[in-house]
Amino acid sequence: MLTRFKDFLEDEDGAVTVDWVVLTAAIVGLGVAAVDTVEEGINALASDIATEISTKIVDNGDDAGGGNNP
């Protein structure tokens, strides 16, 4: 049993997997931090855009004044 335990401690097959898990967790953490940093500004900008769009009058081409429509 002691031999199996020594073999287990000396085995490095899972080391690369652990490295990738740590690297992926770091990338996800940085992504979450970046989104958290810009979220307030993006929401404010989206609100400003929605307000600006809702106040615009759109000419849909329906000429109610009896223009050149057949």
C-alpha positions in Angstrom: 0.0 0.0 0.0 2.9 2.3 0.7 4.1 1.8 -2.9 0.8 2.8 -4.3 0.8 6.0 -2.2 4.3 6.8 -3.5 3.2 6.2 -7.1 0.2 8.4 -6.5 2.3 11.3 -5.2 4.9 11.0 -8.0 2.2 10.8 -10.8 2.0 14.1 -12.7 -0.8 13.1 -15.2 -3.3 15.5 -13.7 -1.0 18.5 -13.3 -1.8 19.9 -16.7 -5.5 19.7 -16.0 -5.1 21.6 -12.7 -3.2 24.3 -14.5 -6.0 24.6 -17.1 -8.6 24.8 -14.4 -6.7 27.6 -12.6 -6.1 29.5 -15.8 -9.7 29.2 -16.9 -10.9 30.4 -13.5 -8.6 33.4 -13.7 -9.9 34.3 -17.2 -13.6 34.0 -16.0 -12.8 36.1 -13.0 -11.2 38.8 -15.1 -14.2 38.7 -17.4 -16.6 39.1 -14.5 -14.6 42.0 -13.1 -14.6 43.7 -16.5 -18.3 43.4 -16.9 -18.8 44.7 -13.4 -16.6 47.7 -14.1 -18.5 48.8 -17.2 -22.1 47.7 -16.4 -23.2 50.9 -14.8 -22.0 53.0 -17.8 -23.6 50.6 -20.3 -26.9 50.7 -18.5 -26.9 54.5 -18.4 -26.0 54.8 -22.0 -28.8 52.3 -23.0 -31.3 54.3 -21.0 -30.2 57.6 -22.7 -30.5 55.9 -26.1 -34.0 54.6 -25.3 -35.1 58.0 -24.1 -33.7 59.7 -27.2 -35.3 57.1 -29.6 -38.7 57.4 -27.8 -38.9 61.1 -28.3 -38.3 61.0 -32.1 -41.1 61.4 -34.6 -40.9 58.9 -37.5 -42.3 59.7 -40.9 -43.8 56.4 -42.0 -44.7 57.7 -45.5 -48.5 57.8 -44.8 -49.4 61.2 -46.3 -52.6 62.2 -44.5 -52.6 65.6 -46.2 -53.8 64.1 -49.6 -50.4 64.5 -51.3 -49.4 62.5 -54.4 -50.9 59.2 -53.2 -53.0 57.6 -55.9 
